[in-house]
Each structure stands twice: as C-alpha cells, then as structure tokens.
Amino acid sequence: MSEHVFTPAATPSVAVAGSAARFPVRRVFCVGRNYAAHAREMGKDPTREAPFFFMKPADAVVDTGGSVPYPPQTSNLHHEVELVVAIGGHGHDVPAERALELVWGYGVGVDLTRRDLQDTAKKMSRPWDWAKGFDASGPCGPIHPVQAVGHPQAGRIWLEVNEELRQQGDLNEMIWPVADIISHVSASVQLQPGDLIFTGTPAGVGPLAPGDRVRGGVDGVGSFEFRLGPRPA
C-alpha cells in the first residue's frame, strides 16, 4: 500500500441545509456573462453564442455565515452573486433534456473578483486565474437538495451590501439556463459528483470594502450572509 509523502489536505466541502452532512467539492466551474444586463455593464454585446467558462480551485469555496478574508493584491474587489448548481451524478456529453438528472441540489454563492487584476489580464490577453481563483474567492451558502427546492427556473436573485441593494435580477433572465449550462460543460469534461457550477451574475456588480456586511440569495432556494475581513497587512 502506497503512502503519501505528507498528510493530504482535507477535502473542501459545503454545508448542506438542514443537515450535519457536508457536500464534498471536486471542481468549480463558472459561467461568464450569463445575464444580458451584466454583459452590457461589462461593455459586451449579449448574444446567445456558446457560453464560456472559467474555473476556481475547489478550496476557493468557503462557508458563509462568518468572516471572509479580503484578498491581497487588489484595491477593487467586486461581488457577483450567483445561483450554484451542485452535481451529484456522472455525465459526459449530456443532452440538455437530461441534464437536470445530474443535479443534487442548489445553493447561492458569490464569485469574488479582483477586478483590477481581471482588467489588466483582459488588456494583455492573459488568463483570468489570478483575478478569479484566489483563496476564499467563492463564498457559498448551504446546498439545498433538489427534493426540497426542485429545479428553479425563475426567482429573484439579489445581493445587498450594508443593507443597500446592489444586485437584483431573475433566474429567468439567464441567457443559458441551468440545463443548457450543464450540457455545455459535459461536452468538454466528464462531470462527476461534487462538481459545482456557478451560473453567472445579474447586473449591479460593484466594489466591496473591508468590514462590509454582504447578504444575498435566490428566492425559493436559499440565502447567505458574511462580513468581509480587513485588508492583509
């Protein structure tokens, strides 16, 4: 029997609503510009061309309910609230009409973005990894099993900062709904239990400051709350 050269890190996981169980996280896929209004505010023309994706490390996903650290190397940290899909089945090249069979549940998370680093990366035609995949860049509320919330096709998605409404939209405004997103991801990779998909954000993204209290949710699915920690020394 082989031995590790050091003790492996614990498997990242997300809370499960109403249970002491945890949802183990394998990979994190994120959909870019999946709401037309957000695409426009980012200076893009929203058309229904094939969706594009980026990834975060599994351990970038952290529980909400406490403090989330303010990351280094940025002076322009942005919030992006998103419906999160938790995959519970195996699937490759899954047609959209069968894609929802892979879903274990849904949650609500935030794609924290170092916007200044992302803007620089875009200008220099570089990857977004440093802007999107830093430590604790994916705060996520508890996952709610499909049996409890169904497959939401519509519902208000929102985010507040210090009780001020910043983002508000509806799931029915997605350019690519959940089933299509899953189908597109599965065309490129073998989806596995534990994969999470952040499905895009509505308009209203904006900066966060240390000490900000962030609340958000999707009506009929769930909500979250966290406070942003101080800038690193």
N, C-alpha and C positions, 0 to 999 in steps of 0.2 A: 504494500500500500504506500503510495507516494505521500510525502509531507510537504507542506508549504514552507518557504524559506522565512516567512513572517506570518503573523496572525492576520488573516484577511479582514478587511473592514466589514462591518455589519451590512446586510442588505438594506438599501434605502426602502422606506415604506411610507404609506399614507394612512391616516386614521380611517376607519370605516364607521359611518354614522350608526349610533345606537348599539355599538358592539365594542368589545375589548380587542377584537381581531384587527389585524393590520393588512393593508393591500400592498404586497411587495412590488417595488418598481423595478422594471427591467430596462426600458428605454423610454425616452421622452421625445416625441415628435411635435413640432409646432407648425401651424399653417400661417403663412404670411398674407396679410391684406385680404381677409375673407369677408369683410363688410365694406360695401361700396363707399359709405361716407368716410370711413377711416382711410381707405385707399386715396380718396380725394384730398383729405387733410395731409397726407404724406406726399402730395404732389403727383399722384399717379392716376391714370385713367382706368376706372374699374370695368374690365370686360371679363367675360366668362371664359378666358383662356385657362389652360390647365393650371391647377393650383401649384404653388411651390412650397417647399418645406425647409426648415432648419431643425437642429436638434439641441437639446440641453443634456448634460450628464444626468444620470439617474439621481445622483446625490445632490443635484441642484434643487430638487423638490423637498421642501420642508413644511412642517405643520404650521398652520396659523393658530391664532389664539394667544400668542405671546409676542416676543420681540423678534424682528427680522433685521440682521445687520445691514448697515449702509455700506455698500461695496467701496473698495479703493479705486483709484484711477478714474474717477468721474466727478464732474460737477453738474451733471444734467441727467439724473436718474429718472426714468419715466415709468409710469404704471400702465398696464394693459390688462384689463380684466377679461377672462375667457372661460367659456364652458370647457370642462375637461372630460374626456371620454376614457374610461378605464377598460382595457381589453382583457377578456377572460378566456378567449378561445384562440385556436391556431388557424391561420388562414393565409394563403398566397393566391394572388390574382382573383380575389373575391368579387363577384358582381355586386353592384350596388343593392340589388333587390335582396341579397342575402347577407349584406354586410352587418346589419344590426344584430345578427345572431352571435357575433363575436363579442358584443358589449356585455361587460359585467356590471357596470354602473356608471354614474356620472357625478362629477363634483364641480367646484368653481375655484379657479386659481388666478394668479397674476403672473404674467410674463414681464418681470422686471427687466428693463433695458437701459444699458449705459448709452444714451442716445448720442452723446458727443463722440464716443468711440465708433458707434454704428455709422454716423455721418462721415467720419473720416474713412472708414472702411469702404463705404459706397463710393466716395470720391476717388479712392485709389484702387478700386476694383479688387478689393481684398475680401476674404471671408468675414462673416459676422461673429465668429465664435467668441471673441473677447467681449463683444457687446451683449451677447445673449446667454452665454454658457458659464457665467461666473458662479461662485459659491452662493447658495441660498437665492438663486435668481428665479425660482419657481414656487413661491408660497402657494399651498393648495389646501383648501378646506377638506373636510371629510368626504369620502366617496359614499354615495347613496346607491344601494343595489337597484338594478332595474325593476325588481319586484316592488320596490317602494315608490319609485318615481316614473316608471315607464320610460318611453323614449321621447323626450321633449322635442317638439318641432317648432314651438313658439313659446314666448315668455320673455318678460323684461329682464335684461341683463344690465347691471348697474354697478357703479363704484363711487364712493364718497371719500373725500379726504378732509379730516377735521370737520365732519358733518356737512361739508359742501359737496353737492352733487357735481361730479366731474364727467362721468361717462354714463350714457344711457342709450340702450337700443333694444332690439328684439331679436330673438334667435331666428325668427322667420326672415330676417334681413341678410342672413348668410348667403354669400354668392354660391358657395358649395356646402350643402347640408351634410350632416354627420355621415350618412350612408355613403355619399359620394366621396367624402374625405377618406373614410376607411378603405374604400375600394381603390382609390388612387395610391394610398400608402402601400397597400398589399400588392400592388402591381410591381413595386420596386423591391420590397423586402418581405420576408416571412413574418407576419405578425404573430406574436406569442403572448400568452398570459403574462400580465404585469406591464405591458406597454401602455403608456399614457399618450393621449393626443390632445394638445391644446389647440382649440379650433378657431382661433382668431379673435380679434377685439373690435368693438364698435368705436365710433368717433369719440373724441374728447380726451385722448391720451395727453399726459402732461407731467410736469416735474414733481418730484417728491423731495422733502427736506427732512433732515434728522428730527426725530420726535413726532413726525406726522402720524396721526391715527387713521388707518386705512380700513374701510369697510366696503363690502361688496357682496354680490350674489346674483343668482338667477332665480326668479320667482318660480316656485314649484319644484325646485331642485335643492338649493341649499345656499348658505351664506358663509362668510368668513370675516375675521377682524384681526388686525395685527398693528403693532406700533413699530415704526422704523427707528433703529438704533442710531447712536452717534456716529459721526464720521470717524474712520480709523485714524489713530494717531500717526 
